[in-house]
Amino acid sequence: MPSYDRPFIDSLPKAELHLHIEGTLEPELKLELARRNGVDIGQSTVEQVRATYDFTDLTSFLAVYYPAMEVLVTEQDFYDLAMAYFERAAADGVVRAEIFFDPQAHTSRGVPFAAVVDGLWSAVQEARGLGVEAALIMCFLRDHSVESAEETLAASLPYRDRILGVGLDSDERGNPPEKFAAVFDAAKQAGYRLTMHCDIDQEQSIANIATVLHRIGVERIDHGTNILEDGSLVAEAKERGIGFTCCPLSNSFVTEQMKGQEITDLLRQGLKVSVASDDPAYFGGYVGDNLEALAIAQELSREEVVQVARNSLEISWADPQRVDAWVAQLEEIAAR
């Protein structure tokens, strides 16, 4: 039997670094927002909404994911969405949350950029009262045009003090990272921190990871376990302290398994692996559920569970003094 349990996992201060705020839209809130905004979603009960959260791979997931966002219309909607997540994250021991948001998915249907950011930012500020220090990471949709990404970057600049970094998500097929290299160059010049999705088992996965490391110059890779296919890239990522934000439960929905062995291999080779929940309303688990599932499946030791939590704090983009304080708290809890 492991020398820890779920209450121990939840007691560990941790950072959640791979969380799409739109992916926290639980069926109850979706139905409430649909009624509030007069949006016909074709369902009238929570059970009917939950039944639509059905998919077998990344493509079928996105086909459900984006239409669900149509209920998000006003600044209040984005505030409510984020606050519901922060309350849940606090219960899982999250002290730092760097949340992704996809402005193009909203501005493309007429929602003002300001409504998205203002709503999320209000929740970020209020989350401090829950013990969660939060930040925003704006993601570009890789299956949209480069011009759309450029326009989104320009729209974000007046809110530069509210947005910590940029990422790249959505369907990777036919949309390699170099497509957005110039956009990321401009974002870096504007002072944004950089991360990118390298989804699991994609076409040209290892080539895309190499591009992300060498051409884009990211600090973190979201998913990215295919890096194990190239030992030289693994060694480079370790040397550079590249962070990996892995999501076991979502992996198990879009592939045949959670990639638990790959995540564990990277962890045991000393890479900065963290665990997060991705789109928890759709994949059935928040960050504590993900860490517990990985720990059980891979028979992680108590020390390895603590290391995953420590990694998440150390690869966060929080103020270093805050990180040191959280790590000290983590070590104190782990030593009990």
Secondary structure as UniProt FT lines:
FT   HELIX           6..11
FT   STRAND          14..20
FT   HELIX           21..24
FT   HELIX           27..37
FT   HELIX           46..52
FT   HELIX           58..68
FT   HELIX           69..71
FT   HELIX           75..91
FT   TURN            92..93
FT   STRAND          94..101
FT   HELIX           104..107
FT   TURN            108..110
FT   HELIX           113..127
FT   HELIX           128..130
FT   STRAND          133..141
FT   TURN            142..143
FT   HELIX           146..156
FT   HELIX           157..159
FT   TURN            160..162
FT   STRAND          163..169
FT   TURN            173..174
FT   HELIX           177..180
FT   HELIX           181..189
FT   TURN            190..191
FT   STRAND          193..198
FT   TURN            200..201
FT   TURN            203..204
FT   HELIX           205..211
FT   HELIX           212..216
FT   STRAND          220..223
FT   HELIX           225..229
FT   HELIX           231..240
FT   STRAND          243..246
FT   HELIX           248..254
FT   HELIX           260..268
FT   TURN            269..270
FT   STRAND          272..275
FT   HELIX           280..283
FT   HELIX           287..298
FT   HELIX           302..314
FT   HELIX           320..335
//
